[in-house]
Every structure is written in structure tokens, then in C-alpha cells.
Amino acid sequence: MAKQPVFEVRLGRIKAVVWENETEKGTRHNVQVSRLYKEGDEWKSSSSFGRDDLPLVGKVCDLAHSRLYGEAA
């Protein structure tokens, strides 16, 4: 059974996926940020961002950060 992300934050075509990892020092979270795009009829993702994507990259990272700290409190 594949491990599922803890949560996902998406604004338009930019998304942050949060993964949980258990370590000797406790639970750690990793965040994967990607940009979705369509090539023909197929949706794909990229870890490369254009200038106009950067404000949304910052916002999804901020939302993921806030949610992680909210759950840790």
C-alpha cells in the first residue's frame, strides 16, 4: 500500500504536498512543491517555475507552513 500525503495545498496550478516521515527524533514533514501543466490531453507536473508562478509558490508554502505549525501546537 502506497504511503499517502498528510495534506495538499493548491492554488491554481501550483501545489504543495506534505509528507510525514517517522525518524528516531520524532515525526518530520517534507514538502514537495510542483507546477501542474497540460501537454495535449495529459496532465503533468514540474518542479520548475516561471517568474509569474513565484507569488503562488510563496503562498502555497506559507499555507503549508501555517497548517503544519497549527497542527503542531
Phi, psi and omega in degrees: 000127182287142178289137181259151176293156178290314174197169180226140174242130182224132172231110184062234182263007179255132180220152174239127179248128183254127181247146180252135179230130176271129179233175176298335181264009179112191183284133176237152178240139174242145182240130178247120181253135180214163177244127179270142176210160182249129176241104188069236178262001187254132175276137179227171177228155181220151175259015178254137185233143175272170180307315183286346177280336190301321176300320179288327175300313179299319181292317180293325177294318179296318179295318178296317179300312180298319180293319179296317179289330176293322179285333181281339183286000000 
